[in-house]
């Protein structure tokens, strides 16, 4: 166990001490400037869209890891009025600063930077609407999309928008800022978005937790969850992935999972003979990222969460690799053996599963769930 851990720590030191230089660029999009942050590489570039109120810095915690795995160009940016990006001084009315204006600014910026051809889109929350409109306008350019608990275009019906109006006082928001114009045009944006759908030719991975907003009224949380489930169930090009144990900011709660999913989406832009190599590298990186958090005593939970996400999505081999790693790192935990046993049962490796369940009971004889699982599997032998 110690040698295994030391090996991973050495790998981590090599990975996380690499200093990747990002290129900060201000692009003139018509008499004012939009700020882009670019990690240059080779291959289909990946564009990141932040949620409402956020700028490019929200992605900083995962960009280097994604770059290490994929080696491709990563692009994040500040929408106008956020971060280092300026507002268009030529617009006269507040309604002119809507999402279509933002999309135009993005298009001009990507064109000037030379990234206006094939691209992979990633978004969080409100940023999903930008992915939606961009994919609808340029279906031939978008190779795939990764949605991270995004605002789906059918979530905000008129009843909910009325509820929002009653709770959001726009006069409390500083005027002439990106946040002000986003909120001023919010209802108009949501109504416009209802008219648009993702092209069914574009592969989409839709990642969402079981409870995005634990503090919100149940009517909102349940609607949000159900619409995400329906989105995957009703569209053949959409693959749903539930991020167990996470809340709305999944890329912060479980960065290893998001890095892996984005890497998986990117791998599908590669020739077939390169895809397996990329996926193995992505899985190793996911394990390494989670092991790094051992210093904060979160690793056992994070690895288990990642493992169960793979298990739920029928990626059994990946789940087994994660759960096995957890037993090596935390040999004193009953829970990790129980989880590994569950995955082994799914893989029809019952003899090994019995061994794991017995080890779990040895560490925690009072675990009734483990007892039941062990009795069931022995009865079926």
GUVEX-832626 format. One line per field, with one value per residue (C-alpha): residue in one letter; y, x, z. Coordinates in steps of 0.5 Angstrom, whole numbers, always signed. Layout:
code: c(a / ...)
v: c(Y / ...)
u: c(X / ...)
w: c(Z / ...)
//
This chain:
code: c(x / x / x / x / x / x / x / x / x / x / x / x / x / x / x / x / x / x / x / x / x / x / x / x / x / x / x / x / x / x / x / x / x / x / x / x / x / x / x / x / x / x / x / x / x / x / x / x / x / x / x / x / x / x / x / x / x / x / x / x / x / x / x / x / x / x / x / x / x / x / x / x / x / x / x / x / x / x / x / x / x / x / x / x / x / x / x / x / x / x / x / x / x / x / x / x / x / x / x / x / x / x / x / x / x / x / x / x / x / x / x / x / x / x / x / x / x / x / x / x / x / x / x / x / x / x / x / x / x / x / x / x / x / x / x / x / x / x / x / x / x / x / x / x / x / x / x / x / x / x / x / x / x / x / x / x / x / x / x / x / x / x / x / x / x / x / x / x / x / x / x / x / x / x / x / x / x / x / x / x / x / x / x / x / x / x / x / x / x / x / x / x / x / x / x / x / x / x / x / x / x / x / x / x / x / x / x / x / x / x / x / x / x / x / x / x / x / x / x / x / x / x / x / x / x / x / x / x / x / x / x / x / x / x / x / x / x / x / x / x / x / x / x / x / x / x / x / x / x / x / x / x / x / x / x / x / x / x / x / x / x / x / x / x / x / x / x / x / x / x / x / x / x / x / x / x / x / x / x / x / x / x / x / x / x / x / x / x / x / x / x / x / x / x / x / x / x / x / x / x / x / x / x / x / x / x / x / x / x / x / x / x / x / x / x / x / x / x / x / x / x / x / x / x / x / x / x / x / x / x / x / x / x / x / x / x / x / x / x / x / x / x / x / x / x / x / x / x / x / x / x / x / x / x / x / x / x / x / x / x / x / x / x / x / x / x / x / x / x / x / x / x / x / x / x / x / x / x / x / x / x)
v: c(+0 / +5 / +4 / +5 / +11 / +14 / +12 / +16 / +22 / +22 / +22 / +28 / +32 / +31 / +33 / +39 / +43 / +44 / +51 / +52 / +59 / +62 / +67 / +73 / +77 / +83 / +82 / +89 / +86 / +93 / +99 / +95 / +89 / +82 / +79 / +71 / +67 / +61 / +55 / +53 / +46 / +42 / +39 / +41 / +47 / +47 / +53 / +54 / +58 / +61 / +61 / +68 / +73 / +69 / +70 / +66 / +65 / +60 / +55 / +56 / +50 / +45 / +48 / +45 / +38 / +38 / +41 / +36 / +30 / +33 / +37 / +41 / +49 / +51 / +58 / +61 / +69 / +74 / +76 / +84 / +87 / +82 / +81 / +84 / +85 / +92 / +94 / +96 / +104 / +104 / +101 / +106 / +101 / +96 / +91 / +92 / +88 / +82 / +75 / +75 / +81 / +77 / +71 / +76 / +79 / +71 / +70 / +76 / +74 / +67 / +69 / +74 / +69 / +64 / +59 / +60 / +53 / +46 / +47 / +43 / +47 / +46 / +50 / +51 / +54 / +60 / +59 / +53 / +58 / +61 / +53 / +52 / +58 / +57 / +50 / +52 / +57 / +53 / +46 / +44 / +47 / +44 / +37 / +36 / +39 / +38 / +41 / +42 / +43 / +48 / +52 / +48 / +52 / +50 / +51 / +58 / +58 / +64 / +62 / +62 / +68 / +72 / +69 / +71 / +78 / +78 / +76 / +80 / +87 / +90 / +97 / +94 / +92 / +97 / +100 / +99 / +93 / +86 / +83 / +89 / +88 / +80 / +81 / +86 / +82 / +75 / +74 / +76 / +71 / +65 / +66 / +67 / +60 / +56 / +57 / +54 / +47 / +43 / +40 / +32 / +31 / +34 / +29 / +32 / +30 / +33 / +32 / +34 / +32 / +29 / +36 / +42 / +47 / +44 / +51 / +52 / +51 / +44 / +46 / +49 / +43 / +38 / +41 / +42 / +35 / +32 / +36 / +34 / +27 / +28 / +32 / +25 / +20 / +24 / +25 / +20 / +25 / +26 / +22 / +24 / +23 / +24 / +27 / +24 / +28 / +34 / +41 / +46 / +47 / +40 / +42 / +45 / +39 / +34 / +36 / +29 / +27 / +34 / +33 / +26 / +27 / +33 / +29 / +23 / +28 / +31 / +23 / +22 / +28 / +24 / +18 / +11 / +8 / +14 / +14 / +8 / +12 / +18 / +15 / +11 / +17 / +21 / +16 / +16 / +23 / +23 / +18 / +22 / +29 / +25 / +22 / +29 / +31 / +26 / +32 / +35 / +28 / +28 / +23 / +17 / +21 / +24 / +17 / +14 / +19 / +18 / +11 / +11 / +16 / +11 / +5 / +9 / +10 / +3 / +4 / -2 / -2 / +5 / +4 / -2 / +2 / +7 / +3 / -2 / +5 / +7 / +0 / +1 / +8 / +7 / +0 / +2 / +4 / -1 / +3 / +3 / -5 / -5 / -1 / -5 / -11 / -8 / -6 / -13 / -16 / -12 / -15 / -22 / -23 / -26 / -29 / -23 / -19 / -24 / -23 / -15 / -16 / -20 / -15 / -10 / -13 / -15 / -8 / -6 / -12 / -8 / -6 / -9 / -7 / -11 / -17 / -17 / -16 / -22 / -27 / -25 / -27 / -33 / -35 / -34 / -39)
u: c(+0 / +6 / +9 / +3 / +2 / +9 / +8 / +2 / +5 / +11 / +7 / +3 / +9 / +11 / +4 / +2 / +9 / +9 / +7 / +3 / +3 / -4 / -4 / -8 / -11 / -15 / -19 / -22 / -29 / -32 / -29 / -28 / -25 / -26 / -22 / -20 / -15 / -12 / -8 / -5 / -5 / -6 / -13 / -20 / -20 / -25 / -29 / -31 / -38 / -38 / -45 / -49 / -45 / -38 / -32 / -26 / -23 / -28 / -25 / -18 / -18 / -19 / -16 / -9 / -11 / -15 / -9 / -5 / -9 / -12 / -6 / -11 / -12 / -17 / -21 / -24 / -27 / -30 / -37 / -38 / -38 / -35 / -28 / -23 / -28 / -31 / -38 / -40 / -40 / -44 / -51 / -56 / -61 / -61 / -64 / -59 / -54 / -58 / -55 / -55 / -50 / -46 / -46 / -44 / -38 / -36 / -36 / -32 / -27 / -26 / -26 / -20 / -16 / -17 / -21 / -28 / -28 / -29 / -30 / -32 / -36 / -37 / -41 / -44 / -51 / -53 / -47 / -51 / -55 / -49 / -48 / -55 / -55 / -48 / -49 / -56 / -52 / -46 / -48 / -43 / -37 / -39 / -36 / -39 / -42 / -41 / -46 / -45 / -52 / -54 / -60 / -64 / -68 / -75 / -74 / -76 / -83 / -87 / -90 / -83 / -80 / -86 / -83 / -76 / -79 / -82 / -75 / -70 / -70 / -66 / -65 / -60 / -55 / -50 / -52 / -48 / -45 / -45 / -49 / -54 / -55 / -56 / -61 / -65 / -65 / -66 / -74 / -73 / -67 / -71 / -77 / -72 / -68 / -75 / -75 / -68 / -66 / -59 / -58 / -60 / -53 / -49 / -46 / -48 / -46 / -51 / -48 / -52 / -53 / -59 / -60 / -57 / -60 / -61 / -63 / -68 / -76 / -77 / -82 / -75 / -71 / -75 / -77 / -69 / -68 / -74 / -72 / -65 / -67 / -72 / -67 / -63 / -68 / -72 / -66 / -61 / -55 / -55 / -52 / -54 / -49 / -51 / -46 / -47 / -46 / -45 / -49 / -49 / -42 / -40 / -33 / -31 / -35 / -32 / -27 / -24 / -30 / -31 / -24 / -25 / -32 / -29 / -23 / -28 / -31 / -25 / -22 / -28 / -25 / -19 / -18 / -20 / -13 / -12 / -18 / -16 / -10 / -13 / -18 / -13 / -9 / -16 / -18 / -11 / -11 / -18 / -15 / -9 / -13 / -17 / -11 / -8 / -14 / -12 / -8 / -15 / -18 / -23 / -20 / -24 / -31 / -29 / -26 / -32 / -37 / -33 / -33 / -41 / -42 / -38 / -42 / -49 / -47 / -45 / -38 / -36 / -28 / -27 / -31 / -27 / -21 / -23 / -26 / -20 / -15 / -20 / -18 / -11 / -11 / -16 / -15 / -18 / -24 / -30 / -34 / -29 / -29 / -37 / -37 / -31 / -36 / -42 / -38 / -35 / -42 / -44 / -38 / -40 / -34 / -38 / -32 / -28 / -34 / -35 / -28 / -29 / -36 / -32 / -27 / -32 / -35 / -29 / -27 / -35 / -39 / -45 / -46 / -53 / -53 / -46 / -49 / -55 / -51 / -46 / -52 / -55 / -49 / -47 / -55 / -54 / -48)
w: c(+0 / +2 / -5 / -9 / -5 / -6 / -13 / -14 / -10 / -15 / -21 / -18 / -16 / -24 / -26 / -21 / -21 / -29 / -30 / -36 / -39 / -40 / -46 / -43 / -49 / -50 / -57 / -60 / -62 / -65 / -61 / -55 / -52 / -50 / -45 / -47 / -43 / -48 / -46 / -53 / -55 / -61 / -63 / -63 / -58 / -52 / -51 / -43 / -42 / -35 / -31 / -29 / -26 / -27 / -31 / -34 / -27 / -25 / -29 / -27 / -22 / -27 / -34 / -33 / -31 / -38 / -41 / -39 / -41 / -48 / -50 / -54 / -54 / -48 / -49 / -43 / -43 / -40 / -43 / -44 / -37 / -33 / -31 / -36 / -41 / -43 / -45 / -52 / -51 / -58 / -55 / -53 / -50 / -44 / -49 / -54 / -48 / -49 / -50 / -58 / -57 / -53 / -58 / -63 / -59 / -58 / -65 / -67 / -62 / -64 / -71 / -70 / -65 / -71 / -67 / -71 / -74 / -71 / -63 / -57 / -52 / -45 / -40 / -33 / -31 / -35 / -40 / -43 / -46 / -50 / -52 / -54 / -59 / -61 / -63 / -66 / -71 / -72 / -72 / -77 / -73 / -66 / -65 / -58 / -52 / -45 / -40 / -33 / -29 / -34 / -35 / -40 / -44 / -42 / -34 / -34 / -35 / -35 / -28 / -25 / -29 / -25 / -18 / -20 / -21 / -15 / -11 / -16 / -15 / -21 / -18 / -13 / -18 / -20 / -27 / -33 / -31 / -34 / -28 / -29 / -36 / -35 / -30 / -34 / -40 / -36 / -38 / -45 / -46 / -43 / -47 / -53 / -51 / -51 / -59 / -60 / -59 / -59 / -66 / -66 / -70 / -64 / -58 / -52 / -45 / -40 / -32 / -27 / -19 / -16 / -12 / -15 / -10 / -3 / +0 / -6 / -5 / -7 / -13 / -17 / -15 / -17 / -24 / -25 / -24 / -28 / -34 / -34 / -33 / -39 / -43 / -44 / -44 / -50 / -54 / -57 / -58 / -50 / -45 / -38 / -32 / -25 / -21 / -14 / -8 / -12 / -12 / -17 / -18 / -20 / -23 / -16 / -12 / -16 / -21 / -22 / -25 / -30 / -32 / -34 / -38 / -42 / -43 / -45 / -50 / -53 / -54 / -59 / -64 / -64 / -69 / -67 / -65 / -61 / -57 / -52 / -50 / -49 / -44 / -40 / -39 / -37 / -32 / -29 / -28 / -25 / -20 / -19 / -18 / -12 / -9 / -8 / -4 / +1 / +5 / +6 / +8 / +3 / -2 / +1 / +0 / -7 / -10 / -8 / -11 / -17 / -17 / -16 / -22 / -26 / -24 / -25 / -32 / -33 / -34 / -30 / -31 / -29 / -23 / -21 / -22 / -17 / -12 / -12 / -11 / -5 / -2 / -3 / +0 / +6 / +8 / +15 / +12 / +12 / +7 / +1 / +1 / +1 / -5 / -8 / -7 / -10 / -16 / -17 / -16 / -22 / -26 / -24 / -20 / -14 / -11 / -10 / -8 / -2 / +0 / +0 / +4 / +9 / +10 / +11 / +16 / +19 / +20 / +22 / +24 / +26 / +18 / +17 / +9 / +8 / +12 / +8 / +1 / +3 / +5 / -2 / -6 / -2 / -3 / -10 / -11)
//
